Structures are given as C-alpha cells and as structure tokens.
C-alpha cells in the first residue's frame, strides 16, 4: 500500500509540474499500439516496477447487442468463455463434440414441443425433456471442471474476473511476467475455440443470479422497471442479466451464434500493462492473437430512443428501505458537453463536500446518502443522468425529491463558486492519476479509451476538456436537460409492516450498476470461474 501511495504521489507531482500534454508524451514513449491484420488491436504499456503484468480484454458487445428473445445472451457467453476449449476442459473432445451436438438436437425438440401454442402433448414433452437431460449427462462425462481457471491459478494468476455491461464485455486478471506466452495462448485460445460445455448447468447459475439480485432484491426490481420505463425503444430497456423467459429458453446453439457475430477480432482490444517489453512481447502476441480469423465487423445500428415528452414514474411498494431515483435523458459519451456532465457529477456527488451530501445528509439530515451521476445504464448510447437518495427513517421520498430539485434549481439559476470550479478541476486530475496508479487500472483505461475513441490519448484530454468548462456551461446544460418532461422517476415506498426483508439492500452506493460480473460469485454458485453478475 505504501508503495502504491508513493507511486501515486510521484504521478501527481509529474502531472502537476510537467502538465498533462507533456505527460501524454511521456506515456506515449512507453505505449505500443498495433492493429493486427485480422483487425484485433493490441496495446502494451511497459511498467517495469514489479515482475508482473495485468491485461484487459474488451469486447465491444454487451447486453444492448442481445438478440430479441435472447436477453442475457452477452452475459451468458461471458460465462462460457471460462468453460475451456477443445483442448482445455475435456478428457476426449473427439467424443465430447458429437455428445454436445446430441444435447442441442434433443433440446431443440423439447423446446419446440414446450412452446407450442396449441396441441402440446404433455406426455411427449416429459419424454423429450428426459431425452435432453440424458444427453446432457452423457456429454458431462467428458468434462474436466474448471480446468481453464485452475491452469491460471497454478501459474500465479490473481484476480481472475470478467463482467458484462450494457455496452461491452471485459475479461481480466494478472500473472507473473514470465507467464506472458502462456497467457497469450490461453486468452487467444478461448476466443478461437470456445466450447459451449455445461451450458444448461451454467444457465441455471444465471437464473439463480437473477433471482438473487433482481427478483429478491427491491432495488434490483426497481432499477429493472425504472430502466424499462425510461427507454421505450432503445435496447437499454433490456436487463443485462436477461428476462426469465429468455433465460429458460435460449440454447448453446444461440450462444455460439452470438459469439460468431460479435467476438470478431475487429471488435476486440487487448491491453497489457506491466513488466513487459514490447519488442519481445509483440511477436508473441501476434503469433497467438493473429490466429483469430478475420470476420465482418458487426452492424452497430440500434433503435434510436424518441424524445421523451412527459414525466414517467415507477412506484414499487415493498417491505424495504425507501429509495428515490430520477433520471434525465442525455446524449452519449461523444457529446461535446460530456465534460460538463462530468463536472456536474463531481459538484453534486464527490465526497462530503458535494452539494447533495451537504444539503440532504449533513444539513437537512433527511437522507443517509444522496448523489448524481451519468452512465445509467450505459454510456455508449444516449443514456441518463440520474439523481438518487435514501431517506432516513421518519422522512419520505417526496422530501428528498424536493431537496434534490432545490439543488437542481440552484444549478439552473446560480453560477457555481470559483472554489467549486477549482475543486472540480483539481479532483479530475487526481482521479486520472489514481486510475493510472496500478497495472490493472492502466490496462482498463487504455483499452476503454482506445475502443471508444480509437485513441488512448483521449484519456488525458478529459482533463483538458474539464479545464474548458465554464460556469455558464453548467447553467446551460442544467436548464436544457433537467426538465420535468425529460424525467423518469423510480420510487421504493415502504409497505405496511416496514423493515427491509431478507435480500433487500440498504444503500449508500450507486444504484443501477449495469455490470454483471464474473469470478467469485460464480465459483460459489457453481464451481465455475466464469460467473455472472
């Protein structure tokens, strides 16, 4: 920890004394970017402070790309990416492959009978279900459970995880630097030869996830209904974890089709940060990742959300802690005003000096926590700027709503102070520094900005854009966006009986996270390393 703080302090001094532009130049000397002939982008940031490296693979496809009637598919394939390949996770793939094909044939027959609108034969359905489950049992005989994860752990891998959001799917962990070639083989192999083994077992894990995090969680249920109300047309109205009917229907064949369409090299960026020398590493990475066959870039067209012209409201009555949430439609991350939204987020929500904390928590003492933020439920497409608060006992959601609106009105009518503007810009630089303080943060930031802007240098330009924000800009955006007709409201009202039921969450964090994460939870639920939300 002391070593990390020291590194952060050094970075802070560098950025303060040399300036952001010069720091970009110093980073450029240590960053190598190469697009392979198949379209995959590789990034290497040399950071020889310890003999380890971290990587971040970003696949530019999330739940917004889920096909109709297959919500949750992006998340589901994330699970499958940990199930091994035709060489890893099997005792005999030559025998397993036809066994898996029989599972799919049996499942297709079962689903066809199950979903008949008229004339379903229940006796036949039971017979088909038995045939499908027998086929699964036969295929499972060839499975070597969790072999992919075990190889990584046996070679010193740490923090193996993945997550699916509305916008993307990410994979990451860390390894000793002398395991670089092993990592390059494993990471490329699972996207070259994925196998949909144990698919229906893992699908049951996702179903349990949904029950735990959404169906049995008042906040989860509110966020799902709130998002569906706010986005009538755009795919952001679909839950990342998927609707239950879809989870009980889609197949391993469907997952393979999703992989074939979206897991193409031109839709992927792989960033590495650590004790890795580009001259030695790049030939290794080209050797393995260059094996992925080039395929057409997937169509990114989505339905455009029409302008909202009236307030929408969702009210959930539950024996749970009350919550007030509201969201306003705003443009995507490429907007010329994006930095202004960042400035408003900082002003309203950053720490105990933020306006919402001071007003609702410290002064009025009506909420345990309150904040505002962009990015609900994603950022790649036009999304929401949201405000929320958890009322304290004896106070209502209407009280905190009125207090939030009073703070919004101040944004519209009054300039923020010089001190507030200075703090916003100082904290932006500090947050950038913190994000670069370790290998994992570096790899994440580089892959994200390279994907979203096709230029990692945009990471540093965020500071320049914040520096250009004016008081008038904040008033302009607040008056344009934070209007009643552009607002969706979500409320949890405590039902009679009071008290939070088991599974309800008390809140001091940000509601509406769009990530479905892998790793520990999946291990706990199914023993797999490719877990979900």
C-alpha positions as CSV (number, residue, x, y, z in Angstrom):
1,X,0.0,0.0,0.0
2,X,2.8,2.4,0.9
3,X,4.5,1.6,-2.4
4,X,1.2,2.3,-4.3
5,X,0.8,5.6,-2.5
6,X,4.3,6.6,-3.3
7,X,3.7,5.8,-7.0
8,X,0.6,7.9,-6.9
9,X,2.4,10.8,-5.3
10,X,5.1,10.7,-8.0
11,X,2.5,10.6,-10.7
12,X,0.7,13.6,-9.1
13,X,3.9,15.6,-9.0
14,X,4.7,14.7,-12.6
15,X,1.3,15.7,-13.9
16,X,1.3,18.9,-11.8
17,X,4.8,20.1,-12.8
18,X,5.0,18.9,-16.3
19,X,1.5,19.4,-17.4
20,X,-1.0,16.9,-19.0
21,X,0.3,17.4,-22.5
22,X,3.9,16.5,-21.5
23,X,2.7,13.5,-19.5
24,X,0.9,12.2,-22.6
25,X,4.2,12.4,-24.4
26,X,6.0,10.5,-21.6
27,X,3.3,7.8,-21.7
28,X,3.5,7.6,-25.5
29,X,7.1,6.5,-25.2
30,X,6.0,3.5,-23.1
31,X,2.9,2.6,-25.0
32,X,2.9,0.5,-28.2
33,X,-0.3,0.1,-30.2
34,X,-0.7,-2.3,-33.1
35,X,-3.7,-3.4,-35.1
36,X,-3.2,-6.9,-36.4
37,X,-4.1,-7.9,-40.0
38,X,-7.2,-9.6,-38.6
39,X,-8.4,-6.3,-37.1
40,X,-7.6,-7.0,-33.4
41,X,-5.9,-4.1,-31.5
42,X,-3.1,-4.9,-29.1
43,X,-1.7,-2.3,-26.6
44,X,1.3,-2.7,-24.4
45,X,2.3,-0.3,-21.6
46,X,5.8,-1.0,-20.2
47,X,5.9,-0.5,-16.5
48,X,8.8,-2.4,-15.0
49,X,8.2,-1.8,-11.3
50,X,7.5,-5.4,-10.4
51,X,7.8,-8.7,-12.4
52,X,4.1,-8.9,-13.1
53,X,1.6,-7.8,-15.7
54,X,-2.2,-7.2,-15.9
55,X,-4.3,-7.4,-19.0
56,X,-7.8,-6.2,-20.0
57,X,-9.6,-7.7,-23.0
58,X,-12.5,-5.5,-24.1
59,X,-15.1,-6.9,-26.4
60,X,-17.3,-4.2,-27.8
61,X,-20.6,-6.0,-27.3
62,X,-22.8,-6.0,-24.3
63,X,-26.4,-6.6,-23.4
64,X,-27.5,-3.9,-25.8
65,X,-26.5,-6.4,-28.5
66,X,-28.6,-9.2,-27.1
67,X,-30.8,-10.6,-29.9
68,X,-34.6,-10.4,-29.5
69,X,-36.0,-13.2,-27.3
70,X,-32.4,-13.8,-26.1
71,X,-31.8,-11.1,-23.4
72,X,-28.9,-12.0,-21.2
73,X,-27.0,-13.7,-24.0
74,X,-23.9,-11.4,-23.9
75,X,-23.7,-12.2,-20.2
76,X,-24.3,-15.9,-20.8
77,X,-21.4,-16.1,-23.3
78,X,-19.1,-14.4,-20.8
79,X,-19.7,-17.4,-18.6
80,X,-18.9,-19.8,-21.4
81,X,-15.6,-18.1,-22.0
82,X,-14.4,-19.7,-18.8
83,X,-15.5,-23.2,-19.7
84,X,-12.5,-24.1,-21.7
85,X,-11.7,-25.1,-25.3
86,X,-11.4,-28.1,-27.5
87,X,-8.1,-28.8,-25.7
88,X,-8.8,-27.5,-22.2
89,X,-11.7,-28.7,-20.0
90,X,-12.2,-32.1,-21.8
91,X,-11.0,-35.6,-21.4
92,X,-11.8,-36.5,-25.0
93,X,-13.1,-33.7,-27.3
94,X,-13.5,-36.1,-30.3
95,X,-16.2,-37.9,-28.3
96,X,-17.5,-34.8,-26.5
97,X,-18.2,-32.8,-29.6
98,X,-20.9,-35.2,-31.0
99,X,-22.3,-35.7,-27.5
100,X,-22.8,-31.9,-27.3
101,X,-24.4,-31.9,-30.7
102,X,-26.9,-34.5,-29.4
103,X,-27.7,-32.2,-26.5
104,X,-28.7,-29.4,-28.9
105,X,-30.8,-31.7,-31.1
106,X,-32.6,-33.0,-28.0
107,X,-33.1,-29.5,-26.6
108,X,-34.5,-28.1,-29.9
109,X,-37.1,-30.9,-30.0
110,X,-38.0,-30.3,-26.3
111,X,-38.4,-26.5,-26.8
112,X,-40.4,-27.0,-30.0
113,X,-42.9,-29.1,-28.1
114,X,-42.8,-26.9,-24.9
115,X,-43.6,-23.7,-26.7
116,X,-46.5,-24.9,-28.8
117,X,-49.4,-22.6,-28.6
118,X,-51.9,-25.3,-29.5
119,X,-51.8,-29.1,-29.2
120,X,-48.9,-29.6,-26.8
121,X,-48.6,-33.2,-25.8
122,X,-47.5,-33.3,-22.1
123,X,-46.5,-36.9,-22.1
124,X,-44.4,-36.3,-25.2
125,X,-42.9,-33.2,-23.5
126,X,-41.8,-35.2,-20.5
127,X,-40.2,-37.8,-22.7
128,X,-38.4,-35.1,-24.7
129,X,-37.2,-33.4,-21.5
130,X,-35.8,-36.7,-20.2
131,X,-34.0,-37.3,-23.5
132,X,-32.5,-33.8,-23.3
133,X,-31.3,-34.4,-19.7
134,X,-29.9,-37.8,-20.6
135,X,-27.9,-36.2,-23.4
136,X,-26.5,-33.6,-21.0
137,X,-25.5,-36.4,-18.6
138,X,-23.7,-38.2,-21.4
139,X,-21.8,-35.1,-22.5
140,X,-20.9,-34.2,-19.0
141,X,-18.8,-37.4,-18.7
142,X,-16.1,-35.8,-20.7
143,X,-15.9,-32.5,-18.7
144,X,-12.8,-31.6,-16.7
145,X,-14.4,-29.0,-14.4
146,X,-12.8,-25.6,-14.1
147,X,-9.6,-26.6,-15.9
148,X,-9.2,-23.2,-17.5
149,X,-9.2,-21.4,-14.2
150,X,-7.1,-24.0,-12.5
151,X,-4.3,-23.5,-15.0
152,X,-4.3,-19.8,-14.4
153,X,-4.3,-20.2,-10.6
154,X,-1.5,-22.8,-10.7
155,X,0.7,-20.3,-12.7
156,X,0.3,-17.5,-10.2
157,X,-2.8,-15.8,-11.7
158,X,-4.7,-13.4,-9.5
159,X,-8.0,-11.5,-9.6
160,X,-9.4,-13.6,-12.5
161,X,-12.7,-12.0,-13.4
162,X,-15.0,-10.7,-16.1
163,X,-18.0,-8.6,-16.4
164,X,-20.8,-7.8,-18.8
165,X,-22.4,-4.3,-19.0
166,X,-24.9,-2.9,-21.5
167,X,-22.1,-1.6,-23.6
168,X,-19.3,-4.2,-23.5
169,X,-17.8,-7.4,-22.1
170,X,-14.5,-7.4,-20.3
171,X,-12.0,-10.1,-19.2
172,X,-9.0,-9.5,-16.9
173,X,-6.5,-11.0,-14.4
174,X,-2.8,-10.7,-13.5
175,X,0.1,-13.0,-13.9
176,X,3.9,-13.1,-13.4
177,X,5.7,-11.6,-16.3
178,X,7.4,-15.0,-17.2
179,X,3.9,-16.4,-17.9
180,X,3.2,-14.0,-20.8
181,X,3.3,-16.6,-23.5
182,X,1.1,-19.0,-21.5
183,X,-1.4,-16.1,-21.0
184,X,-1.3,-15.2,-24.7
185,X,-2.1,-18.8,-25.6
186,X,-4.9,-19.2,-23.1
187,X,-6.6,-15.8,-23.8
188,X,-6.5,-16.3,-27.6
189,X,-7.5,-19.9,-27.4
190,X,-10.7,-19.3,-25.5
191,X,-11.8,-17.0,-28.2
192,X,-10.5,-19.1,-31.0
193,X,-12.0,-22.5,-29.9
194,X,-14.7,-21.8,-27.3
195,X,-16.8,-24.8,-26.4
196,X,-20.4,-24.5,-25.0
197,X,-20.0,-27.2,-22.5
198,X,-22.1,-27.3,-19.3
199,X,-24.2,-24.6,-20.9
200,X,-27.5,-25.5,-19.3
201,X,-25.9,-26.0,-15.9
202,X,-24.4,-22.6,-16.2
203,X,-27.7,-21.1,-17.4
204,X,-29.2,-22.3,-14.1
205,X,-26.5,-20.3,-12.3
206,X,-27.5,-17.2,-14.2
207,X,-31.2,-17.9,-13.3
208,X,-30.3,-18.0,-9.7
209,X,-28.3,-14.8,-10.1
210,X,-31.4,-13.1,-11.4
211,X,-33.5,-14.4,-8.5
212,X,-30.9,-13.2,-6.0
213,X,-30.1,-9.8,-7.5
214,X,-33.3,-8.8,-9.1
215,X,-36.4,-10.8,-8.2
216,X,-35.5,-11.0,-4.5
217,X,-33.9,-7.5,-4.3
218,X,-36.2,-4.5,-4.2
219,X,-33.5,-2.2,-5.5
220,X,-32.8,-4.6,-8.4
221,X,-36.5,-4.8,-9.2
222,X,-36.9,-1.0,-9.2
223,X,-33.9,-0.5,-11.4
224,X,-35.1,-3.0,-13.9
225,X,-38.6,-1.4,-14.1
226,X,-37.2,2.1,-14.0
227,X,-34.9,1.4,-16.9
228,X,-37.6,-0.2,-18.9
229,X,-39.8,2.8,-18.3
230,X,-37.1,5.3,-19.3
231,X,-36.2,3.5,-22.5
232,X,-39.2,2.6,-24.5
233,X,-37.4,1.8,-27.8
234,X,-33.6,1.5,-27.3
235,X,-32.1,-1.8,-26.2
236,X,-31.1,-0.2,-22.9
237,X,-34.6,-1.2,-21.7
238,X,-33.4,-4.9,-21.5
239,X,-31.9,-6.2,-18.3
240,X,-28.2,-7.3,-18.6
241,X,-28.9,-10.5,-16.7
242,X,-31.9,-11.2,-19.0
243,X,-35.6,-11.7,-18.7
244,X,-36.5,-15.0,-17.0
245,X,-38.5,-16.3,-20.0
246,X,-35.4,-15.9,-22.2
247,X,-33.1,-17.5,-19.7
248,X,-35.3,-20.5,-19.7
249,X,-35.3,-20.7,-23.5
250,X,-32.1,-19.8,-25.3
251,X,-29.7,-22.5,-26.2
252,X,-26.0,-23.3,-26.5
253,X,-26.5,-23.0,-30.3
254,X,-27.8,-19.5,-29.8
255,X,-24.7,-18.6,-27.7
256,X,-22.4,-19.9,-30.5
257,X,-24.2,-17.7,-33.0
258,X,-23.8,-14.7,-30.7
259,X,-20.0,-15.5,-30.4
260,X,-19.7,-15.9,-34.1
261,X,-21.3,-12.4,-34.7
262,X,-19.7,-10.3,-32.0
263,X,-16.5,-11.9,-30.9
264,X,-14.6,-10.9,-34.0
265,X,-11.0,-9.5,-33.9
266,X,-12.0,-6.1,-35.1
267,X,-14.4,-5.8,-32.2
268,X,-11.8,-6.5,-29.6
269,X,-9.0,-4.6,-27.9
270,X,-6.4,-6.3,-25.7
271,X,-4.3,-4.1,-23.4
272,X,-1.4,-5.2,-21.2
273,X,0.4,-3.2,-18.6
274,X,3.4,-4.2,-16.5
275,X,6.9,-5.6,-16.8
276,X,6.5,-6.4,-20.5
277,X,9.0,-5.2,-23.2
278,X,7.1,-4.5,-26.4
279,X,10.0,-5.6,-28.7
280,X,9.9,-9.1,-27.0
281,X,6.2,-9.4,-26.3
282,X,4.6,-8.2,-29.6
283,X,5.9,-11.1,-31.7
284,X,4.4,-13.5,-29.1
285,X,1.1,-11.7,-29.1
286,X,1.0,-11.5,-32.9
287,X,1.7,-15.3,-33.0
288,X,-1.3,-16.2,-30.8
289,X,-3.9,-13.5,-31.3
290,X,-3.1,-13.4,-35.0
291,X,-4.7,-16.9,-35.2
292,X,-8.2,-15.5,-34.7
293,X,-9.9,-15.4,-38.1
294,X,-10.9,-12.1,-39.5
295,X,-14.7,-11.8,-39.8
296,X,-17.0,-8.9,-40.7
297,X,-17.5,-6.1,-38.2
298,X,-20.9,-6.5,-36.7
299,X,-23.6,-3.9,-37.5
300,X,-23.9,-1.4,-34.7
301,X,-27.2,0.0,-35.7
302,X,-29.8,0.2,-32.9
303,X,-33.2,1.7,-32.5
304,X,-33.0,5.4,-31.6
305,X,-34.9,6.4,-28.4
306,X,-37.5,9.0,-29.3
307,X,-37.6,12.2,-27.3
308,X,-39.4,11.9,-24.0
309,X,-42.2,14.5,-23.7
310,X,-43.8,13.6,-20.4
311,X,-42.7,12.5,-16.9
312,X,-42.8,8.7,-16.3
313,X,-43.0,7.2,-12.9
314,X,-42.5,3.7,-11.4
315,X,-43.5,3.0,-7.8
316,X,-42.5,-0.2,-6.0
317,X,-44.2,-0.9,-2.7
318,X,-42.1,-3.3,-0.6
319,X,-41.1,-4.1,2.9
320,X,-37.7,-2.5,2.2
321,X,-35.8,0.7,2.7
322,X,-37.3,3.6,0.7
323,X,-35.4,4.9,-2.3
324,X,-35.9,7.9,-4.6
325,X,-34.4,7.8,-8.1
326,X,-34.8,10.0,-11.1
327,X,-33.1,10.1,-14.5
328,X,-32.9,12.6,-17.3
329,X,-32.1,11.7,-20.9
330,X,-28.7,13.0,-22.1
331,X,-26.5,12.4,-25.2
332,X,-23.9,9.7,-25.4
333,X,-20.2,10.0,-24.3
334,X,-19.2,11.6,-27.6
335,X,-21.3,14.7,-26.9
336,X,-19.4,18.0,-26.9
337,X,-21.0,18.6,-23.5
338,X,-19.8,15.3,-21.9
339,X,-17.2,17.1,-19.8
340,X,-20.0,19.4,-18.5
341,X,-21.9,16.4,-17.2
342,X,-18.7,15.1,-15.6
343,X,-18.3,18.5,-13.9
344,X,-21.9,18.4,-12.6
345,X,-21.4,14.8,-11.3
346,X,-18.3,16.0,-9.3
347,X,-20.1,19.1,-8.0
348,X,-23.2,17.2,-6.8
349,X,-21.7,14.0,-5.7
350,X,-17.9,13.9,-5.0
351,X,-17.3,13.3,-1.3
352,X,-18.6,15.0,1.8
353,X,-18.2,18.5,0.3
354,X,-20.6,17.7,-2.6
355,X,-23.8,19.7,-2.8
356,X,-26.2,16.8,-2.4
357,X,-24.3,15.3,0.6
358,X,-24.1,18.7,2.4
359,X,-27.7,19.5,1.7
360,X,-29.6,16.2,2.3
361,X,-27.2,14.4,4.6
362,X,-25.3,16.9,6.7
363,X,-27.6,19.9,6.9
364,X,-31.2,18.7,6.5
365,X,-30.5,15.3,7.8
366,X,-33.2,13.7,5.7
367,X,-31.1,11.1,3.8
368,X,-28.4,8.6,4.6
369,X,-26.8,9.2,1.2
370,X,-27.5,11.2,-2.0
371,X,-25.7,11.6,-5.3
372,X,-26.0,12.2,-9.0
373,X,-24.1,10.6,-11.9
374,X,-24.1,9.9,-15.6
375,X,-24.0,6.5,-17.2
376,X,-27.3,4.9,-16.3
377,X,-27.5,2.2,-17.7
378,X,-24.5,2.7,-20.1
379,X,-22.6,5.4,-21.9
380,X,-22.1,4.1,-25.5
381,X,-25.5,5.3,-26.5
382,X,-27.7,8.2,-25.3
383,X,-28.4,7.5,-21.6
384,X,-29.5,9.0,-18.3
385,X,-28.1,11.5,-15.8
386,X,-29.5,10.2,-12.5
387,X,-30.0,11.5,-9.0
388,X,-30.9,9.4,-6.0
389,X,-31.3,9.5,-2.3
390,X,-32.1,7.0,0.6
391,X,-34.4,8.8,3.0
392,X,-33.7,8.4,6.7
393,X,-36.4,6.9,9.0
394,X,-39.2,9.4,9.5
395,X,-38.6,11.1,6.2
396,X,-40.2,10.5,2.8
397,X,-39.2,10.0,-0.7
398,X,-41.1,13.2,-1.6
399,X,-38.9,15.2,0.9
400,X,-35.7,14.0,-0.7
401,X,-37.1,14.6,-4.1
402,X,-37.9,18.2,-3.2
403,X,-34.4,18.7,-1.8
404,X,-32.8,17.3,-4.9
405,X,-34.9,19.5,-7.1
406,X,-33.9,22.5,-5.0
407,X,-30.3,21.7,-5.7
408,X,-31.0,21.3,-9.4
409,X,-32.8,24.7,-9.5
410,X,-29.6,26.3,-8.0
411,X,-27.6,24.8,-10.9
412,X,-30.1,26.4,-13.3
413,X,-30.3,29.8,-11.7
414,X,-26.9,30.5,-10.0
415,X,-23.3,30.3,-11.0
416,X,-21.2,27.8,-9.1
417,X,-18.5,29.4,-7.0
418,X,-14.9,29.9,-8.1
419,X,-13.8,27.5,-5.3
420,X,-16.2,24.8,-6.5
421,X,-14.9,25.1,-10.1
422,X,-11.3,24.9,-8.9
423,X,-12.1,21.8,-6.8
424,X,-13.8,20.1,-9.8
425,X,-10.8,20.6,-12.0
426,X,-8.3,19.5,-9.3
427,X,-10.3,16.3,-8.5
428,X,-10.5,15.4,-12.2
429,X,-6.7,15.4,-12.3
430,X,-6.5,13.4,-9.1
431,X,-8.9,10.8,-10.4
432,X,-7.0,10.4,-13.6
433,X,-3.8,9.8,-11.5
434,X,-5.5,7.3,-9.3
435,X,-6.7,5.4,-12.4
436,X,-3.1,5.1,-13.6
437,X,-1.6,4.0,-10.3
438,X,-1.5,0.3,-11.0
439,X,-1.3,-2.2,-13.9
440,X,-4.9,-3.2,-13.8
441,X,-6.1,0.4,-13.8
442,X,-3.8,1.3,-16.7
443,X,-4.8,-1.6,-18.8
444,X,-8.5,-0.9,-18.2
445,X,-8.2,2.8,-19.0
446,X,-6.1,2.2,-22.1
447,X,-8.4,-0.5,-23.6
448,X,-11.5,1.5,-22.9
449,X,-10.4,4.8,-24.4
450,X,-8.8,3.0,-27.4
451,X,-12.2,1.3,-28.0
452,X,-14.4,4.3,-27.5
453,X,-12.2,6.9,-29.3
454,X,-9.8,4.9,-31.3
455,X,-7.1,6.8,-29.5
456,X,-5.9,6.1,-25.9
457,X,-4.7,9.8,-25.6
458,X,-8.3,10.8,-25.1
459,X,-7.9,9.6,-21.5
460,X,-5.6,12.6,-20.9
461,X,-7.7,15.0,-22.9
462,X,-10.6,14.6,-20.4
463,X,-8.6,16.9,-18.1
464,X,-8.3,19.5,-20.9
465,X,-12.0,19.3,-21.6
466,X,-12.9,19.8,-17.9
467,X,-10.5,22.8,-17.8
468,X,-12.5,24.4,-20.5
469,X,-15.9,24.0,-18.7
470,X,-17.4,27.3,-17.6
471,X,-20.0,28.4,-15.1
472,X,-22.3,29.3,-17.9
473,X,-21.9,25.9,-19.5
474,X,-23.1,24.2,-16.3
475,X,-26.2,26.5,-16.2
476,X,-26.9,25.9,-19.9
477,X,-26.8,22.1,-19.7
478,X,-28.8,22.1,-16.4
479,X,-31.6,24.2,-18.0
480,X,-31.6,22.1,-21.2
481,X,-31.7,18.6,-19.6
482,X,-33.1,18.7,-16.1
483,X,-36.7,19.4,-17.0
484,X,-39.9,17.6,-15.9
485,X,-40.9,16.3,-19.3
486,X,-37.4,14.7,-19.7
487,X,-37.7,12.9,-16.3
488,X,-38.3,9.3,-15.3
489,X,-38.9,8.7,-11.6
490,X,-38.4,5.5,-9.6
491,X,-39.5,5.1,-6.0
492,X,-39.5,2.4,-3.4
493,X,-42.1,3.1,-0.8
494,X,-42.0,1.0,2.4
495,X,-45.1,-1.1,2.5
496,X,-47.1,-1.6,5.7
497,X,-45.1,-3.8,8.2
498,X,-41.9,-1.8,7.5
499,X,-38.4,-3.1,7.7
500,X,-36.2,-4.4,5.0
501,X,-36.8,-8.1,4.0
502,X,-34.0,-10.5,3.6
503,X,-32.2,-9.8,0.3
504,X,-33.1,-6.1,0.4
505,X,-30.1,-3.8,0.3
506,X,-29.6,-0.7,2.4
507,X,-28.0,1.9,0.3
508,X,-25.1,4.2,0.4
509,X,-23.7,3.2,-3.1
510,X,-24.8,4.0,-6.6
511,X,-27.9,2.2,-7.7
512,X,-28.3,0.9,-11.2
513,X,-24.9,-0.6,-11.9
514,X,-25.1,-2.2,-15.3
515,X,-22.3,-4.7,-14.7
516,X,-22.8,-8.4,-14.4
517,X,-19.6,-9.6,-13.0
518,X,-17.8,-13.0,-13.1
519,X,-15.5,-14.7,-10.7
520,X,-16.0,-15.3,-7.1
521,X,-19.8,-15.4,-7.1
522,X,-19.8,-17.9,-9.9
523,X,-17.3,-20.1,-8.1
524,X,-19.5,-20.0,-5.1
525,X,-22.6,-20.9,-7.0
526,X,-21.4,-23.5,-9.5
527,X,-17.7,-24.0,-9.1
528,X,-17.1,-22.3,-12.4
529,X,-14.7,-19.4,-12.9
530,X,-16.9,-17.7,-15.5
531,X,-19.5,-16.4,-13.3
532,X,-22.2,-13.8,-13.7
533,X,-23.5,-10.7,-12.1
